[in-house]
Amino acid sequence: MSIVKISKKTQNVLKNCATINKSILINPGNKLRTMSVNKNIFSSVEISEDIPRQVAIYDLCLFLSGLSLFENPVFDFSDEKKLVIGD
């Protein structure tokens, strides 16, 4: 499956992750993990979506700002080199 609809709950989880670390590496599957730069805070959350491939986001706050422009964001993973976001 290369099309994944991102729920509001997952968007809120990503917002919480951004308070821990401004970057995130999302691995394939349904878990989001992040760790603070000082390595004193760790978070692991199971989400309802199944992410098909690895995605690295350098500035999560900026990414979420762009994501907020969509009513119901959909991630398209069909291209190996980029992530396409639509509505």
ZAZAGU-332534 format. One record per residue: residue number from 1; residue in three letters; x negated, y negated, z negated of N, C-alpha, C in turn. Coordinates in steps of 0.2 Angstrom, whole numbers, plus 5000, padded with zeros to 4 digits. Example, Ala and Ser with C-alpha at 12.3 -4.5 7.8 and 13.67 -1.06 7.14 Angstrom:
<sites>
site resi 1	resn ALA	neast 4934	nnorth 5028	nup 4961	caeast 4938	canorth 5022	caup 4961	ceast 4934	cnorth 5016	cup 4961
site resi 2	resn SER	neast 4936	nnorth 5011	nup 4965	caeast 4932	canorth 5005	caup 4964	ceast 4936	cnorth 5000	cup 4961
</sites>
This chain:
<sites>
site resi 1	resn MET	neast 4996	nnorth 5006	nup 5000	caeast 5000	canorth 5000	caup 5000	ceast 4996	cnorth 4994	cup 5000
site resi 2	resn SER	neast 4996	nnorth 4990	nup 5005	caeast 4992	canorth 4984	caup 5005	ceast 4996	cnorth 4977	cup 5004
site resi 3	resn ILE	neast 5002	nnorth 4978	nup 5002	caeast 5006	canorth 4972	caup 5000	ceast 5008	cnorth 4973	cup 4993
site resi 4	resn VAL	neast 5007	nnorth 4968	nup 4989	caeast 5008	canorth 4968	caup 4982	ceast 5012	cnorth 4962	cup 4980
site resi 5	resn LYS	neast 5018	nnorth 4962	nup 4977	caeast 5022	canorth 4956	caup 4974	ceast 5019	cnorth 4955	cup 4967
site resi 6	resn ILE	neast 5017	nnorth 4949	nup 4966	caeast 5015	canorth 4948	caup 4959	ceast 5020	cnorth 4945	cup 4955
site resi 7	resn SER	neast 5022	nnorth 4948	nup 4949	caeast 5027	canorth 4946	caup 4945	ceast 5025	cnorth 4940	cup 4940
site resi 8	resn LYS	neast 5030	nnorth 4937	nup 4938	caeast 5029	canorth 4931	caup 4933	ceast 5025	cnorth 4933	cup 4927
site resi 9	resn LYS	neast 5026	nnorth 4939	nup 4925	caeast 5023	canorth 4942	caup 4919	ceast 5015	cnorth 4943	cup 4920
site resi 10	resn THR	neast 5014	nnorth 4945	nup 4926	caeast 5007	canorth 4946	caup 4928	ceast 5003	cnorth 4939	cup 4929
site resi 11	resn GLN	neast 5007	nnorth 4934	nup 4931	caeast 5004	canorth 4928	caup 4932	ceast 5003	cnorth 4925	cup 4925
site resi 12	resn ASN	neast 5007	nnorth 4926	nup 4920	caeast 5006	canorth 4924	caup 4913	ceast 5000	cnorth 4927	cup 4910
site resi 13	resn VAL	neast 4999	nnorth 4934	nup 4912	caeast 4993	canorth 4937	caup 4909	ceast 4987	cnorth 4934	cup 4912
site resi 14	resn LEU	neast 4987	nnorth 4933	nup 4919	caeast 4981	canorth 4930	caup 4922	ceast 4980	cnorth 4923	cup 4919
site resi 15	resn LYS	neast 4985	nnorth 4919	nup 4917	caeast 4984	canorth 4912	caup 4913	ceast 4980	cnorth 4914	cup 4907
site resi 16	resn ASN	neast 4982	nnorth 4919	nup 4903	caeast 4979	canorth 4920	caup 4897	ceast 4972	cnorth 4922	cup 4898
site resi 17	resn CYS	neast 4971	nnorth 4926	nup 4903	caeast 4964	canorth 4928	caup 4904	ceast 4959	cnorth 4922	cup 4906
site resi 18	resn ALA	neast 4962	nnorth 4917	nup 4909	caeast 4959	canorth 4911	caup 4911	ceast 4956	cnorth 4907	cup 4905
site resi 19	resn THR	neast 4960	nnorth 4908	nup 4899	caeast 4958	canorth 4905	caup 4893	ceast 4952	cnorth 4908	cup 4890
site resi 20	resn ILE	neast 4951	nnorth 4915	nup 4892	caeast 4945	canorth 4919	caup 4889	ceast 4939	cnorth 4918	cup 4893
site resi 21	resn ASN	neast 4940	nnorth 4918	nup 4900	caeast 4934	canorth 4917	caup 4904	ceast 4937	cnorth 4914	cup 4911
site resi 22	resn LYS	neast 4933	nnorth 4909	nup 4914	caeast 4936	canorth 4906	caup 4920	ceast 4935	cnorth 4911	cup 4926
site resi 23	resn SER	neast 4932	nnorth 4916	nup 4926	caeast 4931	canorth 4921	caup 4931	ceast 4934	cnorth 4927	cup 4930
site resi 24	resn ILE	neast 4936	nnorth 4931	nup 4935	caeast 4938	canorth 4938	caup 4933	ceast 4937	cnorth 4942	cup 4939
site resi 25	resn LEU	neast 4935	nnorth 4949	nup 4938	caeast 4934	canorth 4954	caup 4943	ceast 4940	cnorth 4959	cup 4942
site resi 26	resn ILE	neast 4944	nnorth 4959	nup 4946	caeast 4950	canorth 4963	caup 4946	ceast 4948	cnorth 4970	cup 4950
site resi 27	resn ASN	neast 4948	nnorth 4975	nup 4946	caeast 4947	canorth 4982	caup 4949	ceast 4953	cnorth 4985	cup 4952
site resi 28	resn PRO	neast 4952	nnorth 4990	nup 4956	caeast 4958	canorth 4994	caup 4959	ceast 4962	cnorth 4997	cup 4953
site resi 29	resn GLY	neast 4969	nnorth 4997	nup 4953	caeast 4973	canorth 5000	caup 4948	ceast 4977	cnorth 4995	cup 4945
site resi 30	resn ASN	neast 4979	nnorth 4997	nup 4939	caeast 4985	canorth 4992	caup 4936	ceast 4982	cnorth 4990	cup 4929
site resi 31	resn LYS	neast 4976	nnorth 4989	nup 4928	caeast 4973	canorth 4986	caup 4922	ceast 4969	cnorth 4979	cup 4924
site resi 32	resn LEU	neast 4970	nnorth 4974	nup 4920	caeast 4966	canorth 4968	caup 4920	ceast 4962	cnorth 4968	cup 4914
site resi 33	resn ARG	neast 4956	nnorth 4967	nup 4915	caeast 4951	canorth 4966	caup 4909	ceast 4947	cnorth 4960	cup 4910
site resi 34	resn THR	neast 4945	nnorth 4957	nup 4904	caeast 4941	canorth 4951	caup 4905	ceast 4937	cnorth 4951	cup 4898
site resi 35	resn MET	neast 4931	nnorth 4947	nup 4898	caeast 4927	canorth 4946	caup 4892	ceast 4925	cnorth 4939	cup 4892
site resi 36	resn SER	neast 4924	nnorth 4936	nup 4886	caeast 4922	canorth 4929	caup 4886	ceast 4914	cnorth 4929	cup 4887
site resi 37	resn VAL	neast 4912	nnorth 4923	nup 4889	caeast 4905	canorth 4923	caup 4891	ceast 4900	cnorth 4925	cup 4885
site resi 38	resn ASN	neast 4903	nnorth 4923	nup 4879	caeast 4899	canorth 4925	caup 4873	ceast 4900	cnorth 4932	cup 4871
site resi 39	resn LYS	neast 4904	nnorth 4936	nup 4874	caeast 4905	canorth 4943	caup 4873	ceast 4908	cnorth 4944	cup 4866
site resi 40	resn ASN	neast 4912	nnorth 4939	nup 4863	caeast 4915	canorth 4940	caup 4857	ceast 4923	cnorth 4941	cup 4857
site resi 41	resn ILE	neast 4925	nnorth 4940	nup 4864	caeast 4933	canorth 4941	caup 4865	ceast 4933	cnorth 4946	cup 4871
site resi 42	resn PHE	neast 4937	nnorth 4951	nup 4870	caeast 4939	canorth 4956	caup 4876	ceast 4946	cnorth 4957	cup 4876
site resi 43	resn SER	neast 4949	nnorth 4957	nup 4882	caeast 4956	canorth 4958	caup 4883	ceast 4956	cnorth 4964	cup 4889
site resi 44	resn SER	neast 4961	nnorth 4968	nup 4888	caeast 4963	canorth 4973	caup 4893	ceast 4970	cnorth 4974	cup 4892
site resi 45	resn VAL	neast 4973	nnorth 4973	nup 4898	caeast 4981	canorth 4973	caup 4899	ceast 4983	cnorth 4977	cup 4905
site resi 46	resn GLU	neast 4988	nnorth 4981	nup 4904	caeast 4991	canorth 4985	caup 4909	ceast 4996	cnorth 4981	cup 4912
site resi 47	resn ILE	neast 4996	nnorth 4981	nup 4919	caeast 5001	canorth 4977	caup 4923	ceast 5005	cnorth 4982	cup 4927
site resi 48	resn SER	neast 5011	nnorth 4979	nup 4929	caeast 5016	canorth 4983	caup 4933	ceast 5014	cnorth 4984	cup 4940
site resi 49	resn GLU	neast 5009	nnorth 4980	nup 4943	caeast 5007	canorth 4980	caup 4950	ceast 5001	cnorth 4985	cup 4950
site resi 50	resn ASP	neast 5000	nnorth 4988	nup 4956	caeast 4995	canorth 4993	caup 4957	ceast 4990	cnorth 4989	cup 4962
site resi 51	resn ILE	neast 4985	nnorth 4986	nup 4960	caeast 4980	canorth 4983	caup 4965	ceast 4976	cnorth 4988	cup 4969
site resi 52	resn PRO	neast 4976	nnorth 4988	nup 4975	caeast 4973	canorth 4993	caup 4980	ceast 4965	cnorth 4992	cup 4980
site resi 53	resn ARG	neast 4963	nnorth 4986	nup 4979	caeast 4955	canorth 4986	caup 4980	ceast 4953	cnorth 4980	cup 4975
site resi 54	resn GLN	neast 4946	nnorth 4980	nup 4975	caeast 4943	canorth 4975	caup 4970	ceast 4944	cnorth 4968	cup 4973
site resi 55	resn VAL	neast 4945	nnorth 4963	nup 4968	caeast 4946	canorth 4956	caup 4970	ceast 4942	cnorth 4952	cup 4965
site resi 56	resn ALA	neast 4937	nnorth 4948	nup 4967	caeast 4934	canorth 4943	caup 4962	ceast 4936	cnorth 4936	cup 4963
site resi 57	resn ILE	neast 4938	nnorth 4933	nup 4957	caeast 4940	canorth 4926	caup 4957	ceast 4936	cnorth 4922	cup 4953
site resi 58	resn TYR	neast 4932	nnorth 4917	nup 4956	caeast 4927	canorth 4914	caup 4953	ceast 4930	cnorth 4908	cup 4948
site resi 59	resn ASP	neast 4935	nnorth 4905	nup 4950	caeast 4939	canorth 4900	caup 4946	ceast 4946	cnorth 4901	cup 4945
site resi 60	resn LEU	neast 4948	nnorth 4905	nup 4940	caeast 4954	canorth 4908	caup 4939	ceast 4959	cnorth 4902	cup 4938
site resi 61	resn CYS	neast 4958	nnorth 4897	nup 4935	caeast 4962	canorth 4891	caup 4934	ceast 4964	cnorth 4888	cup 4941
site resi 62	resn LEU	neast 4959	nnorth 4887	nup 4945	caeast 4960	canorth 4884	caup 4952	ceast 4965	cnorth 4889	cup 4956
site resi 63	resn PHE	neast 4963	nnorth 4895	nup 4955	caeast 4967	canorth 4900	caup 4959	ceast 4974	cnorth 4900	cup 4957
site resi 64	resn LEU	neast 4975	nnorth 4900	nup 4950	caeast 4982	canorth 4900	caup 4948	ceast 4986	cnorth 4893	cup 4950
site resi 65	resn SER	neast 4982	nnorth 4888	nup 4950	caeast 4985	canorth 4882	caup 4952	ceast 4988	cnorth 4883	cup 4960
site resi 66	resn GLY	neast 4984	nnorth 4886	nup 4964	caeast 4986	canorth 4887	caup 4971	ceast 4992	cnorth 4892	cup 4971
site resi 67	resn LEU	neast 4992	nnorth 4897	nup 4966	caeast 4997	canorth 4902	caup 4966	ceast 5004	cnorth 4899	cup 4964
site resi 68	resn SER	neast 5003	nnorth 4894	nup 4960	caeast 5010	canorth 4891	caup 4957	ceast 5013	cnorth 4887	cup 4963
site resi 69	resn LEU	neast 5010	nnorth 4886	nup 4969	caeast 5014	canorth 4883	caup 4974	ceast 5019	cnorth 4888	cup 4978
site resi 70	resn PHE	neast 5019	nnorth 4895	nup 4976	caeast 5023	canorth 4900	caup 4979	ceast 5028	cnorth 4902	cup 4974
site resi 71	resn GLU	neast 5035	nnorth 4902	nup 4976	caeast 5040	canorth 4904	caup 4972	ceast 5039	cnorth 4912	cup 4970
site resi 72	resn ASN	neast 5038	nnorth 4916	nup 4975	caeast 5037	canorth 4923	caup 4973	ceast 5031	cnorth 4925	cup 4977
site resi 73	resn PRO	neast 5025	nnorth 4924	nup 4974	caeast 5019	canorth 4926	caup 4978	ceast 5018	cnorth 4933	cup 4979
site resi 74	resn VAL	neast 5015	nnorth 4935	nup 4985	caeast 5014	canorth 4941	caup 4988	ceast 5007	cnorth 4942	cup 4990
site resi 75	resn PHE	neast 5003	nnorth 4946	nup 4988	caeast 4996	canorth 4947	caup 4990	ceast 4996	cnorth 4952	cup 4995
site resi 76	resn ASP	neast 4992	nnorth 4951	nup 5001	caeast 4991	canorth 4955	caup 5006	ceast 4984	cnorth 4957	cup 5007
site resi 77	resn PHE	neast 4983	nnorth 4964	nup 5005	caeast 4976	canorth 4966	caup 5005	ceast 4974	cnorth 4970	cup 5011
site resi 78	resn SER	neast 4978	nnorth 4969	nup 5017	caeast 4976	canorth 4973	caup 5023	ceast 4969	cnorth 4971	cup 5026
site resi 79	resn ASP	neast 4967	nnorth 4965	nup 5025	caeast 4960	canorth 4963	caup 5027	ceast 4955	cnorth 4965	cup 5022
site resi 80	resn GLU	neast 4950	nnorth 4968	nup 5024	caeast 4944	canorth 4970	caup 5019	ceast 4940	cnorth 4964	cup 5016
site resi 81	resn LYS	neast 4940	nnorth 4959	nup 5020	caeast 4936	canorth 4953	caup 5018	ceast 4939	cnorth 4947	cup 5015
site resi 82	resn LYS	neast 4946	nnorth 4947	nup 5015	caeast 4949	canorth 4942	caup 5012	ceast 4956	cnorth 4944	cup 5009
site resi 83	resn LEU	neast 4959	nnorth 4940	nup 5004	caeast 4965	canorth 4941	caup 5001	ceast 4970	cnorth 4936	cup 5004
site resi 84	resn VAL	neast 4975	nnorth 4938	nup 5007	caeast 4980	canorth 4933	caup 5010	ceast 4986	cnorth 4933	cup 5005
site resi 85	resn ILE	neast 4988	nnorth 4926	nup 5003	caeast 4993	canorth 4925	caup 4998	ceast 4999	cnorth 4922	cup 5002
site resi 86	resn GLY	neast 5005	nnorth 4925	nup 5002	caeast 5011	canorth 4922	caup 5005	ceast 5017	cnorth 4922	cup 5000
site resi 87	resn ASP	neast 5022	nnorth 4920	nup 5003	caeast 5029	canorth 4920	caup 4999	ceast 5034	cnorth 4924	cup 5002
</sites>
